[in-house]
Amino acid sequence: MQSKTAEYKYNVTSIEKITTPEGMAGDNWYLYIIEKGHSVMECIKSGTLKSVTEHAENAAEQINARNVRGSQKKK
């Protein structure tokens, strides 16, 4: 079970290799999912598993950082 803090943060929940999207070049595409509660973002990116994982984790961190700054402004 996730901690209360983890429930309020976006996290990468899966990364899986997919077929090349129509109209796109290359054969190294991944679908990654970032979630927080019922909020789900499905994104695709080309690259190595390592580079896509780093990108997805970075994206989740940036979203969380913006949410923290946004909530601090509301106080």
Biopython code that builds the backbone (N, CA, C, O; Angstrom):
import numpy as np
from Bio.PDB.StructureBuilder import StructureBuilder

atoms = [
    (1, "MET", "N", (0.841, -1.190, 0.000)),
    (1, "MET", "CA", (0.000, 0.000, 0.000)),
    (1, "MET", "C", (0.877, 1.241, 0.000)),
    (1, "MET", "O", (1.910, 1.280, 0.668)),
    (2, "GLN", "N", (0.457, 2.268, -0.761)),
    (2, "GLN", "CA", (1.231, 3.488, -0.832)),
    (2, "GLN", "C", (1.006, 4.331, 0.412)),
    (2, "GLN", "O", (-0.046, 4.270, 1.048)),
    (3, "SER", "N", (2.029, 5.126, 0.746)),
    (3, "SER", "CA", (1.878, 6.043, 1.873)),
    (3, "SER", "C", (0.958, 7.184, 1.465)),
    (3, "SER", "O", (0.685, 7.374, 0.280)),
    (4, "LYS", "N", (0.479, 7.948, 2.449)),
    (4, "LYS", "CA", (-0.384, 9.096, 2.162)),
    (4, "LYS", "C", (0.326, 10.086, 1.241)),
    (4, "LYS", "O", (-0.297, 10.650, 0.342)),
    (5, "THR", "N", (1.627, 10.303, 1.458)),
    (5, "THR", "CA", (2.378, 11.234, 0.627)),
    (5, "THR", "C", (2.405, 10.753, -0.814)),
    (5, "THR", "O", (2.223, 11.554, -1.731)),
    (6, "ALA", "N", (2.629, 9.459, -1.034)),
    (6, "ALA", "CA", (2.688, 8.908, -2.382)),
    (6, "ALA", "C", (1.353, 9.033, -3.095)),
    (6, "ALA", "O", (1.325, 9.164, -4.318)),
    (7, "GLU", "N", (0.246, 8.995, -2.363)),
    (7, "GLU", "CA", (-1.076, 9.105, -2.974)),
    (7, "GLU", "C", (-1.288, 10.468, -3.605)),
    (7, "GLU", "O", (-2.100, 10.594, -4.522)),
    (8, "TYR", "N", (-0.585, 11.489, -3.145)),
    (8, "TYR", "CA", (-0.773, 12.849, -3.634)),
    (8, "TYR", "C", (0.271, 13.248, -4.668)),
    (8, "TYR", "O", (0.353, 14.416, -5.046)),
    (9, "LYS", "N", (1.059, 12.302, -5.121)),
    (9, "LYS", "CA", (2.092, 12.577, -6.110)),
    (9, "LYS", "C", (1.845, 11.764, -7.361)),
    (9, "LYS", "O", (1.305, 10.659, -7.308)),
    (10, "TYR", "N", (2.250, 12.327, -8.487)),
    (10, "TYR", "CA", (2.233, 11.585, -9.742)),
    (10, "TYR", "C", (3.425, 10.640, -9.760)),
    (10, "TYR", "O", (4.531, 11.014, -9.371)),
    (11, "ASN", "N", (3.193, 9.414, -10.214)),
    (11, "ASN", "CA", (4.231, 8.398, -10.298)),
    (11, "ASN", "C", (4.132, 7.676, -11.629)),
    (11, "ASN", "O", (3.042, 7.507, -12.175)),
    (12, "VAL", "N", (5.276, 7.251, -12.147)),
    (12, "VAL", "CA", (5.297, 6.412, -13.341)),
    (12, "VAL", "C", (4.854, 5.024, -12.897)),
    (12, "VAL", "O", (5.480, 4.419, -12.028)),
    (13, "THR", "N", (3.777, 4.520, -13.492)),
    (13, "THR", "CA", (3.255, 3.226, -13.069)),
    (13, "THR", "C", (3.551, 2.109, -14.052)),
    (13, "THR", "O", (3.508, 0.937, -13.679)),
    (14, "SER", "N", (3.853, 2.449, -15.312)),
    (14, "SER", "CA", (4.255, 1.402, -16.253)),
    (14, "SER", "C", (4.929, 2.007, -17.472)),
    (14, "SER", "O", (4.677, 3.152, -17.848)),
    (15, "ILE", "N", (5.784, 1.210, -18.071)),
    (15, "ILE", "CA", (6.445, 1.544, -19.330)),
    (15, "ILE", "C", (6.479, 0.248, -20.127)),
    (15, "ILE", "O", (6.959, -0.778, -19.645)),
    (16, "GLU", "N", (5.959, 0.306, -21.364)),
    (16, "GLU", "CA", (5.967, -0.908, -22.178)),
    (16, "GLU", "C", (6.263, -0.571, -23.633)),
    (16, "GLU", "O", (5.858, 0.475, -24.140)),
    (17, "LYS", "N", (6.970, -1.470, -24.287)),
    (17, "LYS", "CA", (7.312, -1.301, -25.696)),
    (17, "LYS", "C", (6.045, -1.468, -26.525)),
    (17, "LYS", "O", (5.231, -2.354, -26.268)),
    (18, "ILE", "N", (5.890, -0.587, -27.540)),
    (18, "ILE", "CA", (4.725, -0.653, -28.414)),
    (18, "ILE", "C", (5.180, -0.669, -29.868)),
    (18, "ILE", "O", (6.347, -0.420, -30.168)),
    (19, "THR", "N", (4.247, -0.964, -30.763)),
    (19, "THR", "CA", (4.563, -0.883, -32.185)),
    (19, "THR", "C", (4.675, 0.590, -32.573)),
    (19, "THR", "O", (4.135, 1.466, -31.898)),
    (20, "THR", "N", (5.376, 0.841, -33.656)),
    (20, "THR", "CA", (5.570, 2.212, -34.112)),
    (20, "THR", "C", (4.224, 2.847, -34.448)),
    (20, "THR", "O", (3.449, 2.292, -35.228)),
    (21, "PRO", "N", (3.948, 4.008, -33.861)),
    (21, "PRO", "CA", (2.689, 4.695, -34.171)),
    (21, "PRO", "C", (2.610, 5.037, -35.660)),
    (21, "PRO", "O", (3.630, 5.321, -36.289)),
    (22, "GLU", "N", (1.424, 5.009, -36.210)),
    (22, "GLU", "CA", (1.223, 5.292, -37.622)),
    (22, "GLU", "C", (1.783, 6.666, -37.978)),
    (22, "GLU", "O", (1.530, 7.654, -37.288)),
    (23, "GLY", "N", (2.543, 6.708, -39.058)),
    (23, "GLY", "CA", (3.112, 7.961, -39.531)),
    (23, "GLY", "C", (4.416, 8.353, -38.867)),
    (23, "GLY", "O", (5.005, 9.377, -39.215)),
    (24, "MET", "N", (4.878, 7.551, -37.911)),
    (24, "MET", "CA", (6.119, 7.873, -37.204)),
    (24, "MET", "C", (7.241, 6.955, -37.683)),
    (24, "MET", "O", (6.994, 5.845, -38.153)),
    (25, "ALA", "N", (8.456, 7.429, -37.559)),
    (25, "ALA", "CA", (9.630, 6.655, -37.975)),
    (25, "ALA", "C", (10.228, 5.909, -36.788)),
    (25, "ALA", "O", (9.979, 6.255, -35.633)),
    (26, "GLY", "N", (10.999, 4.908, -37.078)),
    (26, "GLY", "CA", (11.716, 4.170, -36.048)),
    (26, "GLY", "C", (10.925, 2.995, -35.516)),
    (26, "GLY", "O", (9.740, 2.829, -35.806)),
    (27, "ASP", "N", (11.604, 2.193, -34.737)),
    (27, "ASP", "CA", (10.951, 0.992, -34.204)),
    (27, "ASP", "C", (11.166, 0.816, -32.711)),
    (27, "ASP", "O", (10.991, -0.279, -32.177)),
    (28, "ASN", "N", (11.542, 1.881, -32.049)),
    (28, "ASN", "CA", (11.844, 1.786, -30.624)),
    (28, "ASN", "C", (10.919, 2.730, -29.852)),
    (28, "ASN", "O", (11.373, 3.742, -29.319)),
    (29, "TRP", "N", (9.634, 2.405, -29.789)),
    (29, "TRP", "CA", (8.629, 3.259, -29.162)),
    (29, "TRP", "C", (8.112, 2.622, -27.885)),
    (29, "TRP", "O", (8.000, 1.401, -27.775)),
    (30, "TYR", "N", (7.801, 3.479, -26.922)),
    (30, "TYR", "CA", (7.291, 3.019, -25.629)),
    (30, "TYR", "C", (6.068, 3.831, -25.222)),
    (30, "TYR", "O", (5.955, 5.018, -25.531)),
    (31, "LEU", "N", (5.171, 3.172, -24.534)),
    (31, "LEU", "CA", (4.035, 3.815, -23.887)),
    (31, "LEU", "C", (4.374, 3.875, -22.409)),
    (31, "LEU", "O", (4.702, 2.856, -21.801)),
    (32, "TYR", "N", (4.294, 5.069, -21.827)),
    (32, "TYR", "CA", (4.481, 5.160, -20.383)),
    (32, "TYR", "C", (3.262, 5.812, -19.768)),
    (32, "TYR", "O", (2.609, 6.657, -20.379)),
    (33, "ILE", "N", (2.969, 5.400, -18.542)),
    (33, "ILE", "CA", (1.789, 5.884, -17.845)),
    (33, "ILE", "C", (2.214, 6.546, -16.540)),
    (33, "ILE", "O", (2.977, 5.985, -15.754)),
    (34, "ILE", "N", (1.699, 7.752, -16.335)),
    (34, "ILE", "CA", (1.929, 8.498, -15.100)),
    (34, "ILE", "C", (0.570, 8.654, -14.435)),
    (34, "ILE", "O", (-0.390, 9.088, -15.072)),
    (35, "GLU", "N", (0.485, 8.300, -13.152)),
    (35, "GLU", "CA", (-0.795, 8.335, -12.459)),
    (35, "GLU", "C", (-0.697, 9.009, -11.101)),
    (35, "GLU", "O", (0.350, 9.027, -10.453)),
    (36, "LYS", "N", (-1.837, 9.564, -10.702)),
    (36, "LYS", "CA", (-2.057, 10.042, -9.330)),
    (36, "LYS", "C", (-3.540, 9.835, -9.071)),
    (36, "LYS", "O", (-4.376, 10.531, -9.647)),
    (37, "GLY", "N", (-3.866, 8.890, -8.216)),
    (37, "GLY", "CA", (-5.274, 8.605, -7.947)),
    (37, "GLY", "C", (-5.986, 8.199, -9.220)),
    (37, "GLY", "O", (-5.589, 7.246, -9.890)),
    (38, "HIS", "N", (-7.057, 8.939, -9.553)),
    (38, "HIS", "CA", (-7.825, 8.635, -10.753)),
    (38, "HIS", "C", (-7.318, 9.386, -11.976)),
    (38, "HIS", "O", (-7.839, 9.198, -13.076)),
    (39, "SER", "N", (-6.320, 10.226, -11.804)),
    (39, "SER", "CA", (-5.745, 10.989, -12.906)),
    (39, "SER", "C", (-4.675, 10.135, -13.585)),
    (39, "SER", "O", (-3.717, 9.693, -12.950)),
    (40, "VAL", "N", (-4.858, 9.911, -14.891)),
    (40, "VAL", "CA", (-3.949, 9.041, -15.643)),
    (40, "VAL", "C", (-3.488, 9.756, -16.910)),
    (40, "VAL", "O", (-4.306, 10.285, -17.662)),
    (41, "MET", "N", (-2.189, 9.768, -17.141)),
    (41, "MET", "CA", (-1.623, 10.313, -18.370)),
    (41, "MET", "C", (-0.921, 9.187, -19.117)),
    (41, "MET", "O", (-0.017, 8.547, -18.581)),
    (42, "GLU", "N", (-1.342, 8.950, -20.355)),
    (42, "GLU", "CA", (-0.690, 7.964, -21.211)),
    (42, "GLU", "C", (0.099, 8.717, -22.269)),
    (42, "GLU", "O", (-0.457, 9.535, -23.001)),
    (43, "CYS", "N", (1.387, 8.443, -22.347)),
    (43, "CYS", "CA", (2.267, 9.165, -23.258)),
    (43, "CYS", "C", (3.101, 8.173, -24.045)),
    (43, "CYS", "O", (3.365, 7.064, -23.581)),
    (44, "ILE", "N", (3.520, 8.581, -25.250)),
    (44, "ILE", "CA", (4.418, 7.734, -26.026)),
    (44, "ILE", "C", (5.694, 8.502, -26.320)),
    (44, "ILE", "O", (5.691, 9.727, -26.442)),
    (45, "LYS", "N", (6.780, 7.758, -26.430)),
    (45, "LYS", "CA", (8.084, 8.368, -26.708)),
    (45, "LYS", "C", (8.976, 7.318, -27.347)),
    (45, "LYS", "O", (8.903, 6.134, -27.019)),
    (46, "SER", "N", (9.813, 7.772, -28.259)),
    (46, "SER", "CA", (10.790, 6.862, -28.845)),
    (46, "SER", "C", (12.106, 6.985, -28.092)),
    (46, "SER", "O", (12.390, 8.004, -27.464)),
    (47, "GLY", "N", (12.895, 5.934, -28.169)),
    (47, "GLY", "CA", (14.199, 5.925, -27.519)),
    (47, "GLY", "C", (14.470, 4.572, -26.910)),
    (47, "GLY", "O", (13.751, 3.603, -27.151)),
    (48, "THR", "N", (15.520, 4.524, -26.118)),
    (48, "THR", "CA", (15.833, 3.281, -25.407)),
    (48, "THR", "C", (14.943, 3.198, -24.169)),
    (48, "THR", "O", (14.383, 4.202, -23.729)),
    (49, "LEU", "N", (14.820, 2.011, -23.620)),
    (49, "LEU", "CA", (14.038, 1.861, -22.391)),
    (49, "LEU", "C", (14.605, 2.772, -21.307)),
    (49, "LEU", "O", (13.850, 3.389, -20.556)),
    (50, "LYS", "N", (15.927, 2.857, -21.224)),
    (50, "LYS", "CA", (16.557, 3.698, -20.203)),
    (50, "LYS", "C", (16.212, 5.171, -20.411)),
    (50, "LYS", "O", (15.851, 5.859, -19.457)),
    (51, "SER", "N", (16.319, 5.664, -21.653)),
    (51, "SER", "CA", (16.059, 7.091, -21.894)),
    (51, "SER", "C", (14.581, 7.430, -21.700)),
    (51, "SER", "O", (14.253, 8.504, -21.197)),
    (52, "VAL", "N", (13.691, 6.521, -22.096)),
    (52, "VAL", "CA", (12.258, 6.770, -21.907)),
    (52, "VAL", "C", (11.912, 6.730, -20.417)),
    (52, "VAL", "O", (11.107, 7.536, -19.949)),
    (53, "THR", "N", (12.506, 5.813, -19.678)),
    (53, "THR", "CA", (12.273, 5.732, -18.231)),
    (53, "THR", "C", (12.723, 7.021, -17.554)),
    (53, "THR", "O", (12.003, 7.576, -16.725)),
    (54, "GLU", "N", (13.914, 7.494, -17.908)),
    (54, "GLU", "CA", (14.421, 8.743, -17.331)),
    (54, "GLU", "C", (13.499, 9.911, -17.687)),
    (54, "GLU", "O", (13.207, 10.756, -16.840)),
    (55, "HIS", "N", (13.047, 9.956, -18.931)),
    (55, "HIS", "CA", (12.142, 11.020, -19.368)),
    (55, "HIS", "C", (10.830, 10.991, -18.580)),
    (55, "HIS", "O", (10.365, 12.026, -18.102)),
    (56, "ALA", "N", (10.241, 9.811, -18.448)),
    (56, "ALA", "CA", (8.958, 9.665, -17.748)),
    (56, "ALA", "C", (9.099, 10.059, -16.277)),
    (56, "ALA", "O", (8.244, 10.766, -15.744)),
    (57, "GLU", "N", (10.160, 9.612, -15.623)),
    (57, "GLU", "CA", (10.370, 9.948, -14.212)),
    (57, "GLU", "C", (10.590, 11.446, -14.044)),
    (57, "GLU", "O", (10.098, 12.050, -13.090)),
    (58, "ASN", "N", (11.332, 12.043, -14.974)),
    (58, "ASN", "CA", (11.560, 13.483, -14.950)),
    (58, "ASN", "C", (10.250, 14.239, -15.129)),
    (58, "ASN", "O", (10.002, 15.225, -14.435)),
    (59, "ALA", "N", (9.413, 13.784, -16.054)),
    (59, "ALA", "CA", (8.117, 14.424, -16.296)),
    (59, "ALA", "C", (7.260, 14.379, -15.032)),
    (59, "ALA", "O", (6.651, 15.383, -14.662)),
    (60, "ALA", "N", (7.209, 13.230, -14.373)),
    (60, "ALA", "CA", (6.423, 13.102, -13.137)),
    (60, "ALA", "C", (6.955, 14.045, -12.062)),
    (60, "ALA", "O", (6.176, 14.686, -11.356)),
    (61, "GLU", "N", (8.283, 14.133, -11.933)),
    (61, "GLU", "CA", (8.876, 15.040, -10.949)),
    (61, "GLU", "C", (8.524, 16.495, -11.249)),
    (61, "GLU", "O", (8.220, 17.260, -10.334)),
    (62, "GLN", "N", (8.564, 16.880, -12.529)),
    (62, "GLN", "CA", (8.242, 18.257, -12.903)),
    (62, "GLN", "C", (6.778, 18.581, -12.613)),
    (62, "GLN", "O", (6.463, 19.670, -12.134)),
    (63, "ILE", "N", (5.893, 17.640, -12.902)),
    (63, "ILE", "CA", (4.471, 17.857, -12.602)),
    (63, "ILE", "C", (4.277, 18.018, -11.101)),
    (63, "ILE", "O", (3.554, 18.912, -10.660)),
    (64, "ASN", "N", (4.913, 17.163, -10.319)),
    (64, "ASN", "CA", (4.799, 17.257, -8.862)),
    (64, "ASN", "C", (5.347, 18.584, -8.350)),
    (64, "ASN", "O", (4.759, 19.189, -7.453)),
    (65, "ALA", "N", (6.464, 19.042, -8.909)),
    (65, "ALA", "CA", (7.058, 20.311, -8.475)),
    (65, "ALA", "C", (6.128, 21.476, -8.799)),
    (65, "ALA", "O", (5.981, 22.391, -7.988)),
    (66, "ARG", "N", (5.504, 21.455, -9.964)),
    (66, "ARG", "CA", (4.558, 22.522, -10.323)),
    (66, "ARG", "C", (3.351, 22.498, -9.397)),
    (66, "ARG", "O", (2.848, 23.550, -9.000)),
    (67, "ASN", "N", (2.886, 21.303, -9.052)),
    (67, "ASN", "CA", (1.732, 21.195, -8.144)),
    (67, "ASN", "C", (2.062, 21.755, -6.772)),
    (67, "ASN", "O", (1.219, 22.404, -6.154)),
    (68, "VAL", "N", (3.268, 21.518, -6.285)),
    (68, "VAL", "CA", (3.678, 22.034, -4.974)),
    (68, "VAL", "C", (3.727, 23.551, -5.028)),
    (68, "VAL", "O", (3.199, 24.219, -4.139)),
    (69, "ARG", "N", (4.355, 24.105, -6.065)),
    (69, "ARG", "CA", (4.436, 25.564, -6.195)),
    (69, "ARG", "C", (3.049, 26.163, -6.327)),
    (69, "ARG", "O", (2.763, 27.205, -5.737)),
    (70, "GLY", "N", (2.184, 25.514, -7.099)),
    (70, "GLY", "CA", (0.825, 26.011, -7.274)),
    (70, "GLY", "C", (0.038, 26.019, -5.990)),
    (70, "GLY", "O", (-0.700, 26.967, -5.727)),
    (71, "SER", "N", (0.178, 24.973, -5.173)),
    (71, "SER", "CA", (-0.561, 24.906, -3.920)),
    (71, "SER", "C", (-0.014, 25.904, -2.898)),
    (71, "SER", "O", (-0.761, 26.376, -2.041)),
    (72, "GLN", "N", (1.290, 26.234, -2.977)),
    (72, "GLN", "CA", (1.861, 27.216, -2.069)),
    (72, "GLN", "C", (1.361, 28.617, -2.395)),
    (72, "GLN", "O", (1.216, 29.444, -1.495)),
    (73, "LYS", "N", (1.095, 28.895, -3.667)),
    (73, "LYS", "CA", (0.587, 30.205, -4.076)),
    (73, "LYS", "C", (-0.845, 30.428, -3.594)),
    (73, "LYS", "O", (-1.251, 31.566, -3.360)),
    (74, "LYS", "N", (-1.603, 29.355, -3.447)),
    (74, "LYS", "CA", (-3.005, 29.454, -3.052)),
    (74, "LYS", "C", (-3.170, 29.792, -1.582)),
    (74, "LYS", "O", (-4.236, 30.254, -1.176)),
    (75, "LYS", "N", (-2.151, 29.575, -0.781)),
    (75, "LYS", "CA", (-2.263, 29.790, 0.678)),
    (75, "LYS", "C", (-2.342, 31.249, 1.021)),
    (75, "LYS", "O", (-2.439, 31.603, 2.196)),
]
sb = StructureBuilder()
sb.init_structure("model")
sb.init_model(0)
sb.init_chain("A")
sb.init_seg("    ")
for serial, (resi, resn, name, xyz) in enumerate(atoms, 1):
    if name == "N":
        sb.init_residue(resn, " ", resi, " ")
    sb.init_atom(name, np.array(xyz, "f"), 0.0, 1.0, " ", f" {name:<3s}", serial, name[0])
structure = sb.get_structure()
